[in-house]
């Protein structure tokens, strides 16, 4: 199981953070096909929030998260990073940009 901390800006400009607790590597398909693509197709912040509540633990972050997604539902931009947590400083930090992995997965499902 891979976890991801999600940093999301809803289509109405509201920012929130939540956790996707399972199958959150893009290659596993679940997060992309069940959450991210449906989110990107919506333009209604209430519907976006309902979908997030269905798939995520809201208003939370996990220190053991492997990844971080930043999703802007205004611009429809998705970025994908390694997530790092510094236990000594009790601070989350965005790691290496690995958005290409997400984009590669999108290309494979678009070609099928």
MMTF fields as JSON, N, C-alpha, C and O atoms, coordinates in Angstrom:
{
  "mmtfVersion": "1.0.0",
  "mmtfProducer": "UNKNOWN",
  "numBonds": 447,
  "numAtoms": 448,
  "numGroups": 112,
  "numChains": 1,
  "numModels": 1,
  "chainsPerModel": [1],
  "groupsPerChain": [112],
  "chainIdList": ["A"],
  "bondAtomList": [4, 2, 8, 6, 12, 10, 16, 14, 20, 18, 24, 22, 28, 26, 32, 30, 36, 34, 40, 38, 44, 42, 48, 46, 52, 50, 56, 54, 60, 58, 64, 62, 68, 66, 72, 70, 76, 74, 80, 78, 84, 82, 88, 86, 92, 90, 96, 94, 100, 98, 104, 102, 108, 106, 112, 110, 116, 114, 120, 118, 124, 122, 128, 126, 132, 130, 136, 134, 140, 138, 144, 142, 148, 146, 152, 150, 156, 154, 160, 158, 164, 162, 168, 166, 172, 170, 176, 174, 180, 178, 184, 182, 188, 186, 192, 190, 196, 194, 200, 198, 204, 202, 208, 206, 212, 210, 216, 214, 220, 218, 224, 222, 228, 226, 232, 230, 236, 234, 240, 238, 244, 242, 248, 246, 252, 250, 256, 254, 260, 258, 264, 262, 268, 266, 272, 270, 276, 274, 280, 278, 284, 282, 288, 286, 292, 290, 296, 294, 300, 298, 304, 302, 308, 306, 312, 310, 316, 314, 320, 318, 324, 322, 328, 326, 332, 330, 336, 334, 340, 338, 344, 342, 348, 346, 352, 350, 356, 354, 360, 358, 364, 362, 368, 366, 372, 370, 376, 374, 380, 378, 384, 382, 388, 386, 392, 390, 396, 394, 400, 398, 404, 402, 408, 406, 412, 410, 416, 414, 420, 418, 424, 422, 428, 426, 432, 430, 436, 434, 440, 438, 444, 442],
  "bondOrderList": [1, 1, 1, 1, 1, 1, 1, 1, 1, 1, 1, 1, 1, 1, 1, 1, 1, 1, 1, 1, 1, 1, 1, 1, 1, 1, 1, 1, 1, 1, 1, 1, 1, 1, 1, 1, 1, 1, 1, 1, 1, 1, 1, 1, 1, 1, 1, 1, 1, 1, 1, 1, 1, 1, 1, 1, 1, 1, 1, 1, 1, 1, 1, 1, 1, 1, 1, 1, 1, 1, 1, 1, 1, 1, 1, 1, 1, 1, 1, 1, 1, 1, 1, 1, 1, 1, 1, 1, 1, 1, 1, 1, 1, 1, 1, 1, 1, 1, 1, 1, 1, 1, 1, 1, 1, 1, 1, 1, 1, 1, 1],
  "groupList": [{"groupName": "UNK", "atomNameList": ["N", "CA", "C", "O"], "elementList": ["N", "C", "C", "O"], "formalChargeList": [0, 0, 0, 0], "bondAtomList": [1, 0, 2, 1, 3, 2], "bondOrderList": [1, 1, 2], "singleLetterCode": "X", "chemCompType": "L-PEPTIDE LINKING"}],
  "groupTypeList": [0, 0, 0, 0, 0, 0, 0, 0, 0, 0, 0, 0, 0, 0, 0, 0, 0, 0, 0, 0, 0, 0, 0, 0, 0, 0, 0, 0, 0, 0, 0, 0, 0, 0, 0, 0, 0, 0, 0, 0, 0, 0, 0, 0, 0, 0, 0, 0, 0, 0, 0, 0, 0, 0, 0, 0, 0, 0, 0, 0, 0, 0, 0, 0, 0, 0, 0, 0, 0, 0, 0, 0, 0, 0, 0, 0, 0, 0, 0, 0, 0, 0, 0, 0, 0, 0, 0, 0, 0, 0, 0, 0, 0, 0, 0, 0, 0, 0, 0, 0, 0, 0, 0, 0, 0, 0, 0, 0, 0, 0, 0, 0],
  "groupIdList": [1, 2, 3, 4, 5, 6, 7, 8, 9, 10, 11, 12, 13, 14, 15, 16, 17, 18, 19, 20, 21, 22, 23, 24, 25, 26, 27, 28, 29, 30, 31, 32, 33, 34, 35, 36, 37, 38, 39, 40, 41, 42, 43, 44, 45, 46, 47, 48, 49, 50, 51, 52, 53, 54, 55, 56, 57, 58, 59, 60, 61, 62, 63, 64, 65, 66, 67, 68, 69, 70, 71, 72, 73, 74, 75, 76, 77, 78, 79, 80, 81, 82, 83, 84, 85, 86, 87, 88, 89, 90, 91, 92, 93, 94, 95, 96, 97, 98, 99, 100, 101, 102, 103, 104, 105, 106, 107, 108, 109, 110, 111, 112],
  "secStructList": [7, 7, 7, 3, 3, 3, 3, 3, 3, 7, 6, 6, 1, 7, 3, 3, 3, 3, 3, 3, 7, 1, 7, 7, 1, 4, 4, 4, 7, 2, 0, 0, 0, 0, 0, 0, 2, 2, 2, 2, 2, 7, 7, 7, 2, 2, 2, 2, 2, 2, 2, 2, 2, 2, 2, 1, 3, 3, 6, 7, 7, 7, 6, 6, 7, 7, 3, 3, 3, 3, 3, 3, 6, 6, 6, 6, 3, 3, 3, 3, 3, 3, 3, 3, 3, 3, 6, 6, 6, 6, 3, 3, 3, 3, 3, 3, 3, 7, 2, 2, 2, 2, 2, 2, 2, 2, 2, 2, 2, 2, 2, 7],
  "xCoordList": [0.855, 0.0, 0.894, 1.859, 0.562, 1.281, 0.314, -0.828, 0.79, -0.024, 0.502, 1.684, -0.419, -0.041, -0.755, -1.94, -0.012, -0.619, -1.035, -0.235, -2.28, -2.815, -2.992, -3.628, -2.447, -2.611, -3.469, -3.022, -4.681, -5.66, -6.223, -6.52, -6.362, -7.09, -8.362, -8.317, -9.489, -10.778, -11.085, -10.44, -12.067, -12.411, -12.92, -12.95, -13.324, -13.758, -12.619, -12.849, -11.389, -10.231, -9.898, -8.864, -10.731, -10.469, -9.323, -9.315, -8.361, -7.241, -7.47, -7.973, -7.091, -7.206, -6.143, -5.538, -5.927, -4.965, -5.698, -6.499, -5.409, -6.003, -5.045, -4.0, -5.41, -4.557, -5.295, -6.431, -4.642, -5.123, -4.377, -3.158, -5.105, -4.473, -4.082, -3.336, -4.549, -4.191, -3.996, -4.628, -3.111, -2.871, -2.711, -3.432, -1.78, -1.68, -0.52, -0.308, 0.229, 1.208, 0.439, -0.494, 0.8, 0.01, -0.071, -1.115, 1.023, 1.047, 0.07, -0.295, -0.345, -1.324, -2.731, -3.635, -2.916, -4.15, -5.264, -5.986, -5.423, -6.588, -6.729, -7.782, -5.688, -5.82, -6.064, -6.822, -5.429, -5.596, -6.995, -7.676, -7.42, -8.683, -9.913, -10.987, -9.765, -10.923, -11.044, -12.128, -9.937, -9.981, -9.533, -10.294, -8.322, -7.781, -8.519, -8.945, -8.679, -9.38, -10.817, -11.251, -11.579, -12.928, -12.907, -13.759, -11.951, -11.844, -11.61, -12.223, -10.72, -10.389, -11.561, -11.609, -12.493, -13.642, -14.756, -15.664, -14.687, -15.714, -15.36, -14.188, -16.364, -16.162, -17.1, -17.644, -17.282, -18.197, -17.528, -17.31, -17.203, -16.441, -17.178, -16.534, -18.493, -19.242, -19.107, -18.926, -19.193, -19.013, -17.566, -17.318, -16.628, -15.216, -14.979, -14.307, -15.525, -15.36, -15.993, -15.404, -17.157, -17.808, -16.957, -16.824, -16.386, -15.529, -14.286, -13.877, -13.693, -12.52, -12.863, -12.088, -14.003, -14.411, -14.633, -14.441, -15.033, -15.26, -13.951, -13.921, -12.87, -11.612, -10.467, -9.421, -10.63, -9.507, -9.883, -11.058, -8.857, -9.004, -8.765, -7.668, -9.8, -9.752, -9.001, -8.948, -8.421, -7.739, -6.683, -6.577, -5.908, -4.889, -3.711, -3.858, -2.552, -1.354, -0.722, -0.875, -0.016, 0.641, 2.146, 2.674, 2.831, 4.287, 4.89, 6.017, 4.144, 4.651, 4.152, 4.181, 3.701, 3.278, 4.506, 5.554, 4.353, 5.428, 5.446, 6.511, 4.256, 4.121, 3.329, 2.647, 3.45, 2.624, 2.097, 2.859, 0.803, 0.191, -0.224, -0.77, 0.028, -0.563, -1.506, -1.108, -2.748, -3.792, -4.503, -5.081, -4.454, -5.134, -6.327, -6.158, -7.526, -8.736, -9.22, -10.203, -8.547, -8.839, -8.095, -8.678, -6.801, -5.975, -5.93, -5.422, -6.461, -6.464, -5.041, -4.739, -4.184, -2.792, -2.56, -3.005, -1.856, -1.485, 0.035, 0.666, 0.607, 2.05, 2.212, 1.363, 3.3, 3.533, 4.967, 5.909, 5.129, 6.432, 6.643, 5.693, 7.892, 8.184, 7.841, 8.036, 7.335, 7.02, 8.101, 8.527, 8.544, 9.556, 9.068, 8.457, 9.356, 8.985, 10.221, 10.912, 10.501, 11.626, 11.091, 10.447, 11.361, 10.854, 11.447, 10.762, 12.705, 13.344, 12.719, 12.589, 12.337, 11.746, 10.229, 9.577, 9.657, 8.207, 7.688, 6.777, 8.307, 7.979, 7.896, 8.752, 6.857, 6.712, 7.448, 7.483, 8.037, 8.752, 8.519, 8.603, 8.231, 8.059, 9.421, 10.377, 9.508, 10.764, 10.896, 10.39, 11.58, 11.878, 10.602, 9.635, 10.604, 9.481, 9.51, 10.457, 8.467, 8.353, 7.055, 6.463, 6.637, 5.404, 5.42, 4.362, 6.585, 6.68, 6.065, 5.477, 6.193, 5.574, 4.059, 3.439, 3.467, 2.027, 1.663, 0.721, 2.404, 2.116, 2.282, 1.506, 3.292, 3.481, 2.293, 1.856, 1.765, 0.602, -0.621, -1.376, -0.817, -1.938, -1.834, -2.841, -0.639, -0.45, -0.817, -1.406, -0.475, -0.78, -2.292, -2.795, -3.015, -4.459, -5.165, -6.218, -4.578, -5.149, -4.973, -5.8, -3.897, -3.618, -4.429, -4.505, -5.026, -5.805, -7.24, -8.034],
  "yCoordList": [-1.181, 0.0, 1.235, 1.321, 2.167, 3.435, 4.552, 4.582, 5.454, 6.606, 7.856, 7.972, 8.787, 10.089, 11.19, 11.087, 12.243, 13.462, 14.281, 14.503, 14.724, 15.482, 16.936, 17.231, 17.824, 19.26, 19.729, 19.71, 20.142, 20.387, 21.797, 22.297, 22.42, 23.673, 23.381, 23.055, 23.503, 23.245, 24.32, 25.368, 24.057, 24.993, 26.336, 27.313, 26.397, 27.682, 28.417, 29.452, 27.883, 28.529, 28.049, 28.441, 27.213, 26.672, 25.668, 24.773, 25.819, 24.878, 23.91, 24.284, 22.653, 21.655, 20.603, 20.451, 19.877, 18.789, 17.553, 17.615, 16.43, 15.164, 14.033, 14.256, 12.813, 11.648, 10.602, 10.245, 10.117, 8.938, 7.755, 7.649, 6.878, 5.832, 4.565, 3.752, 4.367, 3.115, 3.295, 4.14, 2.485, 2.427, 3.8, 4.15, 4.574, 5.943, 6.193, 7.332, 5.167, 5.329, 5.35, 4.566, 6.215, 6.308, 4.979, 4.644, 4.224, 2.962, 1.924, 0.978, 2.102, 1.183, 1.473, 0.656, 2.622, 2.946, 3.517, 4.404, 3.043, 3.406, 4.916, 5.477, 5.572, 7.0, 7.829, 8.798, 7.452, 8.211, 8.022, 8.993, 6.772, 6.471, 6.681, 7.007, 6.499, 6.633, 7.993, 8.375, 8.732, 10.013, 11.195, 12.143, 11.144, 12.332, 12.655, 13.794, 11.692, 11.989, 12.441, 13.414, 11.768, 12.287, 13.699, 14.519, 13.992, 15.346, 16.382, 17.45, 16.06, 16.998, 17.25, 18.28, 16.33, 16.499, 17.333, 17.786, 17.534, 18.315, 19.8, 20.164, 20.639, 22.084, 22.608, 23.706, 21.819, 22.158, 21.777, 20.595, 22.763, 22.502, 21.581, 20.818, 21.634, 20.744, 19.293, 18.403, 19.051, 17.688, 17.227, 16.059, 18.127, 17.792, 17.36, 16.359, 18.107, 17.781, 16.437, 15.657, 16.153, 14.863, 13.702, 12.683, 13.851, 12.805, 12.612, 11.48, 13.698, 13.605, 12.913, 12.089, 13.238, 12.622, 11.123, 10.359, 10.711, 9.287, 8.5, 7.323, 9.142, 8.432, 8.795, 8.147, 9.804, 10.318, 10.545, 10.646, 10.621, 11.082, 12.585, 13.051, 13.323, 14.778, 15.462, 14.965, 16.622, 17.484, 16.734, 16.878, 15.933, 15.128, 14.967, 15.11, 14.673, 14.284, 13.143, 13.035, 12.293, 11.148, 11.282, 11.578, 11.06, 11.126, 9.991, 10.105, 8.896, 7.762, 7.765, 6.728, 8.899, 9.004, 8.915, 9.492, 8.199, 8.033, 9.17, 9.585, 9.681, 10.652, 11.874, 11.877, 12.919, 14.116, 14.484, 14.617, 14.64, 15.181, 16.611, 16.892, 17.513, 18.843, 18.923, 18.732, 19.206, 19.204, 20.549, 20.929, 21.26, 22.543, 22.347, 22.156, 22.394, 22.146, 23.387, 23.322, 24.514, 25.71, 25.607, 25.799, 25.301, 25.204, 23.785, 23.573, 22.817, 21.394, 20.841, 20.012, 21.308, 20.874, 19.885, 20.101, 18.801, 17.795, 17.701, 17.563, 17.777, 17.591, 16.449, 16.241, 15.718, 14.517, 14.554, 14.769, 14.344, 14.466, 13.322, 12.664, 13.1, 12.274, 13.126, 14.342, 12.505, 13.229, 12.93, 11.783, 13.939, 13.761, 14.389, 15.457, 13.689, 14.202, 14.206, 13.193, 15.333, 15.482, 15.333, 16.24, 14.19, 13.922, 14.872, 15.243, 15.275, 16.179, 17.566, 18.198, 18.028, 19.361, 19.316, 20.36, 18.107, 17.934, 18.748, 19.565, 18.493, 19.287, 18.398, 17.543, 18.619, 17.957, 18.785, 20.013, 18.081, 18.78, 18.049, 16.824, 18.821, 18.259, 17.819, 18.593, 16.571, 16.023, 16.154, 17.097, 15.201, 15.191, 15.22, 14.523, 16.026, 16.101, 14.855, 14.638, 14.046, 12.816, 12.83, 11.786, 14.024, 14.185, 13.359, 12.94, 13.12, 12.343, 10.952, 10.426, 10.356, 9.04, 9.121, 8.237, 10.171, 10.381, 10.583, 9.968, 11.436, 11.719, 10.48, 10.272, 9.653, 8.408, 7.475, 6.828, 7.402, 6.544, 7.069, 6.285, 8.367, 8.966, 8.607, 8.29, 8.655, 8.298, 6.842, 6.528, 5.948, 4.526, 4.28, 3.474, 4.955, 4.713, 5.426, 4.982, 6.546, 7.229, 6.409, 6.483, 5.629, 4.801, 3.508, 2.84, 3.152, 1.904, 2.137, 1.195],
  "zCoordList": [0.0, 0.0, 0.0, 0.76, -0.848, -0.882, -0.522, -0.98, 0.296, 0.694, 0.01, -0.314, -0.196, -0.743, 0.01, 0.329, 0.287, 0.793, -0.429, -1.338, -0.442, -1.561, -1.159, -0.147, -1.928, -1.734, -2.904, -4.05, -2.622, -3.671, -3.581, -2.496, -4.731, -4.83, -5.619, -6.805, -4.938, -5.573, -6.605, -6.631, -7.45, -8.521, -8.004, -8.753, -6.726, -6.163, -5.443, -4.819, -5.529, -4.915, -3.52, -2.979, -2.912, -1.583, -1.638, -2.483, -0.741, -0.659, 0.486, 1.545, 0.259, 1.321, 1.16, 0.098, 2.246, 2.278, 2.77, 3.703, 2.125, 2.554, 2.213, 1.602, 2.614, 2.414, 1.606, 1.918, 0.57, -0.145, 0.464, 0.336, 1.116, 1.918, 1.176, 1.723, -0.028, -0.688, -2.178, -2.813, -2.717, -4.16, -4.78, -5.713, -4.274, -4.76, -5.714, -6.132, -6.066, -7.143, -8.455, -8.624, -9.38, -10.611, -11.357, -11.916, -11.367, -12.102, -11.554, -12.252, -10.316, -9.734, -10.259, -10.092, -10.886, -11.577, -10.724, -11.179, -9.515, -8.706, -8.527, -8.829, -8.042, -7.727, -8.987, -8.958, -10.076, -11.319, -11.881, -12.21, -11.99, -12.659, -11.779, -12.285, -10.469, -9.576, -8.917, -8.475, -8.847, -8.146, -9.016, -9.207, -9.534, -10.204, -11.496, -11.686, -12.379, -13.634, -13.394, -14.011, -12.514, -12.237, -11.643, -11.984, -10.763, -10.2, -11.291, -11.289, -12.219, -13.282, -14.218, -14.89, -14.265, -15.162, -14.535, -15.232, -13.232, -12.536, -12.553, -12.647, -12.464, -12.305, -11.235, -11.351, -10.201, -9.129, -7.818, -7.55, -7.006, -5.785, -4.813, -4.093, -4.774, -3.88, -4.325, -3.495, -5.626, -6.147, -5.972, -5.675, -6.154, -5.958, -4.515, -4.266, -3.575, -2.167, -1.828, -1.078, -2.352, -2.11, -2.623, -1.945, -3.805, -4.36, -3.499, -3.242, -3.059, -2.182, -0.866, -0.381, -0.293, 0.966, 0.809, 1.755, -0.375, -0.651, -0.709, -0.351, -1.158, -1.411, -0.474, -0.515, 0.364, 1.154, 2.613, 2.966, 3.443, 4.808, 4.778, 4.47, 5.1, 4.936, 6.079, 7.204, 5.749, 6.724, 7.52, 8.738, 6.808, 7.461, 6.512, 5.298, 7.065, 6.318, 7.073, 8.29, 6.362, 6.99, 6.869, 5.797, 7.981, 7.979, 7.156, 6.674, 6.993, 6.225, 4.78, 4.118, 4.291, 2.899, 1.99, 2.278, 0.915, -0.057, -1.059, -1.518, -1.401, -2.473, -2.033, -1.008, -2.861, -2.709, -4.104, -5.061, -4.184, -5.392, -5.098, -4.031, -6.025, -5.962, -7.159, -8.308, -6.854, -7.871, -7.83, -6.811, -8.946, -9.061, -9.987, -11.191, -9.428, -10.208, -10.94, -11.679, -10.747, -11.536, -12.873, -13.94, -12.789, -14.004, -14.576, -15.677, -13.827, -14.225, -14.317, -15.175, -13.428, -13.414, -12.269, -11.142, -12.584, -11.592, -11.583, -12.631, -10.401, -10.198, -9.203, -8.337, -9.336, -8.549, -8.017, -8.779, -6.712, -6.052, -5.069, -4.646, -4.716, -3.551, -2.333, -2.354, -1.282, -0.038, 0.976, 1.112, 1.683, 2.713, 4.007, 4.018, 5.095, 6.403, 7.285, 7.396, 7.908, 8.814, 10.236, 10.765, 10.845, 12.19, 13.223, 14.176, 13.056, 14.001, 14.006, 15.054, 12.831, 12.71, 12.625, 12.588, 12.594, 12.461, 11.279, 11.409, 10.108, 8.926, 7.68, 7.452, 6.89, 5.592, 4.551, 4.619, 3.582, 2.516, 1.201, 1.12, 0.201, -1.129, -1.634, -1.617, -2.086, -2.582, -4.083, -4.691, -4.661, -6.091, -6.928, -6.62, -7.984, -8.92, -9.804, -10.56, -9.697, -10.485, -11.307, -11.579, -11.689, -12.455, -13.736, -14.207, -14.305, -15.543, -15.381, -16.326, -14.204, -13.973, -14.112, -14.703, -13.572, -13.697, -15.169, -15.668, -15.853, -17.262, -18.136, -19.069, -17.84, -18.586, -18.406, -19.358, -17.177, -16.945, -17.697, -18.272, -17.698, -18.437, -19.923, -20.555, -20.47, -21.883, -22.142, -23.177, -21.214, -21.439, -21.411, -22.194, -20.532, -20.513, -21.659, -22.115, -22.13, -23.285, -24.557, -25.466, -24.623, -25.805, -25.821, -26.852, -24.707, -24.642, -24.94, -24.928]
}
